[in-house]
Amino acid sequence: MIRHIVALRFRAGTTDAVKQALYGELAGLREHIEGIEDFRCFANVSVETPVVRGFNDLFWFDFRDVAVRDAYLADARHQAIGARIVAELEGGIDGVFVADVAL
């Protein structure tokens, strides 16, 4: 299994409603791409503010395997959602951090 972890640094003006709508669209990918096993989104509640660097929102997908992860990355629906997320981030693409881990 591959866990695809994404940390986000949203712009100050991005509302919780906008965030939740984006997360809802991401969650919908589970029905669209076979092999997505789970999707979760969270607020970062770390007290280590200097090292959090404003990455206060996180989500992850659990993919059955690398092939599913690769299908997700290439998927047009995912790419469109991703573009809308990046548009809401402080610094655009600099406002996202991604890590994939094999579990």
N, C-alpha and C positions, 0 to 999 in steps of 0.2 A: 504494500500500500504506500502511496505517496501522499504526504500532507503538504499542501500548498498554502503557506502562511503569508498573509499580506497585512502590512502595517501602513496606516494612512495618516497623513497630516492635513486635515481639512482646513480650508480658509476659515477665518473667524466668522464670516457671515453665513456659512452653510448651516442650515437649520437641521434639527433632528428629523423633521418630516422628510427632507430631501435625502438624508442619510438612510432612513428606513426604507424609502422607496427604492433607492439603489440596491440596498441589501435584499429587498424583496425580489428585484429582478435577478440578482445573482442566485438567490435560492431557487428561482424558477428554472435555472439551468439544470438542476437535478433531474427534472422531468424531460429535458431536451437532449441531454447527453448521457447515453447509457454508460454506466460505470462510475458515476459520481455517487459515492457512498454516503457522504455527509457534507453539510454546510453549516457553519456556525459564525456568528458575528458577536463582537464583544467591545466594551469600553476598556481601555487600558487603565487599571486602577493602581498602577505602580506609584510609589511615593518617591521614586528616584528621578525626580523631575529633570535634573541636568542631563541624564543619560537617555531619558525618554525622547528628548529633542522634538517634542510636539506630536509624536506619533501616538495619538490618544485613541485611535480606533483601529480595530483589527478584525480580520475575518480569516477563515480557512475553509478549504475544501479538502476532503479525503477522496482520493482517486484510487480505484481498484489497482491500477498499475500505471507505468510510465506512458503507455499507449493512450490511456484515457486522458492523462494530463496533457499530452501532446495534442489530442483532438480538441480539448478545451481551449488550449492556447490558439489554435488555428480557427476556431469557430467564429463565424461572423457575428452572431448574437453576443457572444462574450466580448468580442472586440468593440462592439458598439457600446455596451455597458461600460467597459473599461475606459473608453474615450470620455463618456459622461462623468465618470468618477474623476479622471485626471483633470477635467475642466473645473472641478470643485476643490482641487487640492492647492495648498500653498506651494507655489513654485512649480505647478504642473507636475510633470513626471518626477521631479525631485522630491515631491511629497508622498512618494510611495516607496516601500521597501518590501522585497519579496524573498522568501526562502522556501525551498522545497526540501523535505526530509523524507527518507525512506523509513517506514515503520515496520 
